[in-house]
Amino acid sequence: MKIAIELTGSQEQLLTETATRLNVPAADLAAAVVRDLVTRPEPDFQRAAERVLEKNRPLYERLR
């Protein structure tokens, strides 16, 4: 599956800085983070998913 995500300028900068520090491409780091998130034990993933959904609820409602 391929996905596209939109980051703020500061989020992009943090991702780029972290990727540079780890000596990996930013896209690979982002993919690794997503893979890690979805393979976490259920309670951790559930809390993270709920936090993201709640934070972005107004956007999701506008897109419907």
VOBAMAR-509498 format. One record per atom (N, C-alpha, C): residue in one letter; x negated, z, y. Coordinates in steps of 0.05 Angstrom, whole numbers, plus 5000, padded with zeros to 4 digits. Layout:
N
AXZY;...
REM end
This chain:
64
M498350004977;M500050005000;M498250005025;K498949845044;K497549845069;K499549965090;I498450125108;I500050235129;I498450215155;A499950225177;A498750225204;A499750475218;I497950605232;I498650845246;I497850815275;E499250935293;E498650935321;E497451205329;L495151205341;L493851445350;L493651445380;T493751685391;T493151705420;T490251655424;G489451615448;G486651565454;G484851795445;S485752045450;S484152275442;S484052305411;Q486252235398;Q486252245368;Q484352035357;E484351795369;E482551585360;E479651665365;Q479151795387;Q476451875393;Q475552085373;L477252285367;L476552485347;L475952365320;L477652175312;L477252045286;L474651895286;T474051745307;T471551595309;T469151775309;E469251995324;E467052175325;E466552305297;T468652385284;T468452505258;T467352305238;A468352065239;A467351855220;A464351795225;T463651785250;T460851735257;T459051965246;R459952205251;R458452445241;R458152435211;L460252345197;L460152335167;L459052065157;N458351885175;N457151625169;N458951465150;V461551455157;V463451285143;V465151135163;P466250905155;P468050765174;P470550935180;A471550915204;A473851075212;A476351015195;A476750765187;A479050695170;A478750825143;D476350845132;D475950975106;D476451275108;L475651395130;L476151675134;L479151725136;A480551565152;A483451595155;A484851565127;A484051375112;A485251335085;A484651565067;A482251675068;A481551915052;A483252155060;V483752185086;V485452415095;V488252385084;V489352145086;V492052105076;V492152145045;R490252045031;R490152085002;R489952384995;D488352525010;D488052815006;D490652955011;L492052885032;L494553005039;L496652975018;V496952725007;V499052674988;V498352784960;T495852854955;T495152954929;T494753264929;R495253394952;R495153684953;R497353804936;P497054054929;P499154194915;P501754184931;E503954174918;E506554134931;E507154314956;P506654574956;P507354724980;P505754635004;D503254575001;D501654475024;D502654215035;F503254025017;F504253765025;F506953795038;Q508653955026;Q511353985037;Q511254095065;R509654305070;R509454415097;R508354205117;A506354055108;A505253855126;A507253635132;A508653545112;A510753335116;A512953435134;E513853675130;E515953785147;E515053815176;R512553895180;R511453925207;R511353645221;V510453445206;V510353175218;V513053065224;L514953105206;L517653005210;L518953145234;E518653405236;E519853555258;E518553465285;K515953435285;K514553365310;K515553085319;N516052905301;N516752635308;N519752575306;R521352775303;R524252735299;R525452565322;P524852615348;P526052445369;P525352155366;L522852095358;L522051815354;L523651695331;Y523851835309;Y525351725286;Y528251675293;E529451855309;E532251815316;E532551575335;R530651525352;R530851285370;R530551035354;L529051045332;L528550805316;L530850725298;R532750915294;R534950855276;R536950675288;
REM end
